Amino acid sequence: MSKGLEVGLHLRPGLADEIFIATALGNLAGFELGRSRQEQLQWQILRIETSPGQYHFRLVIRHPERVLDFGLHKELGRLLDDLSDETPEQLHARLKSAEGNGLKLVPLRRLEEPVDYWRDDFWNWLG
Protein backbone atom coordinates (compact mmCIF):
# COMPACT_ATOMS: atom_id res chain seq x y z
CA MET A 1 0.00 0.00 0.00
CA SER A 2 1.33 3.41 -0.98
CA LYS A 3 1.89 6.02 1.72
CA GLY A 4 0.63 8.69 -0.64
CA LEU A 5 1.60 12.25 -1.38
CA GLU A 6 2.75 14.60 1.39
CA VAL A 7 2.44 18.36 1.01
CA GLY A 8 3.35 21.05 3.53
CA LEU A 9 0.62 23.54 4.37
CA HIS A 10 2.50 26.77 5.04
CA LEU A 11 0.22 29.25 6.76
CA ARG A 12 0.93 32.93 7.21
CA PRO A 13 2.21 33.57 10.75
CA GLY A 14 -0.30 35.19 13.07
CA LEU A 15 -3.50 33.77 11.57
CA ALA A 16 -6.34 34.02 14.08
CA ASP A 17 -7.70 30.48 13.70
CA GLU A 18 -4.92 28.50 12.05
CA ILE A 19 -6.29 25.14 13.23
CA PHE A 20 -9.54 25.79 11.35
CA ILE A 21 -7.67 27.16 8.32
CA ALA A 22 -5.36 24.12 8.07
CA THR A 23 -8.27 21.71 8.58
CA ALA A 24 -10.43 23.48 6.00
CA LEU A 25 -7.63 23.66 3.43
CA GLY A 26 -6.79 19.97 3.84
CA ASN A 27 -10.39 18.77 3.70
CA LEU A 28 -11.34 20.96 0.77
CA ALA A 29 -8.20 20.05 -1.17
CA GLY A 30 -8.71 16.32 -0.64
CA PHE A 31 -12.42 16.43 -1.41
CA GLU A 32 -12.24 18.69 -4.46
CA LEU A 33 -9.25 16.84 -5.89
CA GLY A 34 -11.10 13.54 -5.58
CA ARG A 35 -14.23 14.98 -7.21
CA SER A 36 -12.32 16.51 -10.12
CA ARG A 37 -10.53 13.20 -10.75
CA GLN A 38 -13.66 11.14 -10.05
CA GLU A 39 -11.72 9.06 -7.52
CA GLN A 40 -12.29 8.20 -3.88
CA LEU A 41 -9.21 9.63 -2.14
CA GLN A 42 -8.22 9.41 1.52
CA TRP A 43 -6.42 12.20 3.35
CA GLN A 44 -5.13 13.33 6.71
CA ILE A 45 -4.30 16.79 7.98
CA LEU A 46 -1.41 16.74 10.44
CA ARG A 47 0.01 19.22 12.88
CA ILE A 48 3.60 18.09 13.33
CA GLU A 49 5.15 19.34 16.57
CA THR A 50 8.94 19.25 16.40
CA SER A 51 9.86 20.98 19.66
CA PRO A 52 8.04 23.14 22.24
CA GLY A 53 6.29 25.91 20.34
CA GLN A 54 7.55 24.72 16.94
CA TYR A 55 5.15 23.03 14.53
CA HIS A 56 4.01 22.87 10.93
CA PHE A 57 1.04 21.46 9.05
CA ARG A 58 1.10 18.69 6.48
CA LEU A 59 -1.52 17.20 4.17
CA VAL A 60 -1.20 13.53 3.21
CA ILE A 61 -3.37 12.26 0.34
CA ARG A 62 -3.54 8.70 -0.96
CA HIS A 63 -5.67 6.42 -3.06
CA PRO A 64 -6.81 3.35 -1.10
CA GLU A 65 -6.22 0.91 -3.96
CA ARG A 66 -3.33 2.17 -6.06
CA VAL A 67 -0.34 4.47 -6.29
CA LEU A 68 -1.20 8.03 -7.26
CA ASP A 69 0.04 9.39 -10.57
CA PHE A 70 2.62 12.14 -10.97
CA GLY A 71 0.11 14.70 -12.26
CA LEU A 72 -1.60 14.74 -8.89
CA HIS A 73 1.08 16.92 -7.27
CA LYS A 74 0.62 19.66 -9.88
CA GLU A 75 -3.18 19.50 -9.64
CA LEU A 76 -3.01 19.68 -5.86
CA GLY A 77 -0.67 22.68 -6.04
CA ARG A 78 -3.11 24.58 -8.26
CA LEU A 79 -6.01 23.70 -5.99
CA LEU A 80 -4.15 24.84 -2.84
CA ASP A 81 -3.15 28.09 -4.58
CA ASP A 82 -6.82 28.69 -5.37
CA LEU A 83 -7.87 27.92 -1.80
CA SER A 84 -5.16 30.16 -0.34
CA ASP A 85 -6.89 33.21 -1.82
CA GLU A 86 -10.02 32.56 0.27
CA THR A 87 -10.84 34.47 3.45
CA PRO A 88 -11.80 32.48 6.57
CA GLU A 89 -15.46 33.34 5.91
CA GLN A 90 -15.20 32.08 2.34
CA LEU A 91 -13.53 28.89 3.59
CA HIS A 92 -16.42 28.37 6.04
CA ALA A 93 -18.93 28.76 3.20
CA ARG A 94 -16.98 26.53 0.84
CA LEU A 95 -16.62 23.87 3.54
CA LYS A 96 -20.35 23.99 4.31
CA SER A 97 -21.14 23.60 0.61
CA ALA A 98 -18.73 20.66 0.29
CA GLU A 99 -20.34 18.98 3.32
CA GLY A 100 -23.68 19.32 1.55
CA ASN A 101 -22.12 17.58 -1.45
CA GLY A 102 -20.82 14.61 0.55
CA LEU A 103 -17.62 15.72 2.29
CA LYS A 104 -17.00 13.87 5.55
CA LEU A 105 -14.69 16.12 7.54
CA VAL A 106 -11.38 14.58 8.55
CA PRO A 107 -10.19 16.00 11.87
CA LEU A 108 -6.72 17.43 12.39
CA ARG A 109 -4.26 14.99 13.98
CA ARG A 110 -1.38 16.07 16.19
CA LEU A 111 1.91 14.20 15.94
CA GLU A 112 5.26 14.70 17.56
CA GLU A 113 8.33 14.41 15.38
CA PRO A 114 11.78 14.68 16.94
CA VAL A 115 14.14 17.17 15.37
CA ASP A 116 16.70 15.52 13.09
CA TYR A 117 19.85 17.48 13.86
CA TRP A 118 21.82 15.66 11.18
CA ARG A 119 19.60 17.23 8.52
CA ASP A 120 19.92 20.68 10.06
CA ASP A 121 21.45 23.36 7.78
CA PHE A 122 24.12 23.97 10.42
CA TRP A 123 25.75 20.67 9.46
CA ASN A 124 25.57 21.55 5.77
CA TRP A 125 27.31 24.84 6.51
CA LEU A 126 30.18 23.03 8.20
CA GLY A 127 30.72 21.13 5.01
C-alpha positions as CSV (number, residue, x, y, z in Angstrom):
1,M,0.0,0.0,0.0
2,S,1.3,3.4,-1.0
3,K,1.9,6.0,1.7
4,G,0.6,8.7,-0.6
5,L,1.6,12.2,-1.4
6,E,2.7,14.6,1.4
7,V,2.4,18.4,1.0
8,G,3.3,21.0,3.5
9,L,0.6,23.5,4.4
10,H,2.5,26.8,5.0
11,L,0.2,29.2,6.8
12,R,0.9,32.9,7.2
13,P,2.2,33.6,10.8
14,G,-0.3,35.2,13.1
15,L,-3.5,33.8,11.6
16,A,-6.3,34.0,14.1
17,D,-7.7,30.5,13.7
18,E,-4.9,28.5,12.0
19,I,-6.3,25.1,13.2
20,F,-9.5,25.8,11.3
21,I,-7.7,27.2,8.3
22,A,-5.4,24.1,8.1
23,T,-8.3,21.7,8.6
24,A,-10.4,23.5,6.0
25,L,-7.6,23.7,3.4
26,G,-6.8,20.0,3.8
27,N,-10.4,18.8,3.7
28,L,-11.3,21.0,0.8
29,A,-8.2,20.1,-1.2
30,G,-8.7,16.3,-0.6
31,F,-12.4,16.4,-1.4
32,E,-12.2,18.7,-4.5
33,L,-9.3,16.8,-5.9
34,G,-11.1,13.5,-5.6
35,R,-14.2,15.0,-7.2
36,S,-12.3,16.5,-10.1
37,R,-10.5,13.2,-10.7
38,Q,-13.7,11.1,-10.0
39,E,-11.7,9.1,-7.5
40,Q,-12.3,8.2,-3.9
41,L,-9.2,9.6,-2.1
42,Q,-8.2,9.4,1.5
43,W,-6.4,12.2,3.4
44,Q,-5.1,13.3,6.7
45,I,-4.3,16.8,8.0
46,L,-1.4,16.7,10.4
47,R,0.0,19.2,12.9
48,I,3.6,18.1,13.3
49,E,5.2,19.3,16.6
50,T,8.9,19.3,16.4
51,S,9.9,21.0,19.7
52,P,8.0,23.1,22.2
53,G,6.3,25.9,20.3
54,Q,7.5,24.7,16.9
55,Y,5.2,23.0,14.5
56,H,4.0,22.9,10.9
57,F,1.0,21.5,9.0
58,R,1.1,18.7,6.5
59,L,-1.5,17.2,4.2
60,V,-1.2,13.5,3.2
61,I,-3.4,12.3,0.3
62,R,-3.5,8.7,-1.0
63,H,-5.7,6.4,-3.1
64,P,-6.8,3.3,-1.1
65,E,-6.2,0.9,-4.0
66,R,-3.3,2.2,-6.1
67,V,-0.3,4.5,-6.3
68,L,-1.2,8.0,-7.3
69,D,0.0,9.4,-10.6
70,F,2.6,12.1,-11.0
71,G,0.1,14.7,-12.3
72,L,-1.6,14.7,-8.9
73,H,1.1,16.9,-7.3
74,K,0.6,19.7,-9.9
75,E,-3.2,19.5,-9.6
76,L,-3.0,19.7,-5.9
77,G,-0.7,22.7,-6.0
78,R,-3.1,24.6,-8.3
79,L,-6.0,23.7,-6.0
80,L,-4.2,24.8,-2.8
81,D,-3.2,28.1,-4.6
82,D,-6.8,28.7,-5.4
83,L,-7.9,27.9,-1.8
84,S,-5.2,30.2,-0.3
85,D,-6.9,33.2,-1.8
86,E,-10.0,32.6,0.3
87,T,-10.8,34.5,3.4
88,P,-11.8,32.5,6.6
89,E,-15.5,33.3,5.9
90,Q,-15.2,32.1,2.3
91,L,-13.5,28.9,3.6
92,H,-16.4,28.4,6.0
93,A,-18.9,28.8,3.2
94,R,-17.0,26.5,0.8
95,L,-16.6,23.9,3.5
96,K,-20.4,24.0,4.3
97,S,-21.1,23.6,0.6
98,A,-18.7,20.7,0.3
99,E,-20.3,19.0,3.3
100,G,-23.7,19.3,1.6
101,N,-22.1,17.6,-1.5
102,G,-20.8,14.6,0.6
103,L,-17.6,15.7,2.3
104,K,-17.0,13.9,5.5
105,L,-14.7,16.1,7.5
106,V,-11.4,14.6,8.5
107,P,-10.2,16.0,11.9
108,L,-6.7,17.4,12.4
109,R,-4.3,15.0,14.0
110,R,-1.4,16.1,16.2
111,L,1.9,14.2,15.9
112,E,5.3,14.7,17.6
113,E,8.3,14.4,15.4
114,P,11.8,14.7,16.9
115,V,14.1,17.2,15.4
116,D,16.7,15.5,13.1
117,Y,19.9,17.5,13.9
118,W,21.8,15.7,11.2
119,R,19.6,17.2,8.5
120,D,19.9,20.7,10.1
121,D,21.4,23.4,7.8
122,F,24.1,24.0,10.4
123,W,25.7,20.7,9.5
124,N,25.6,21.6,5.8
125,W,27.3,24.8,6.5
126,L,30.2,23.0,8.2
127,G,30.7,21.1,5.0
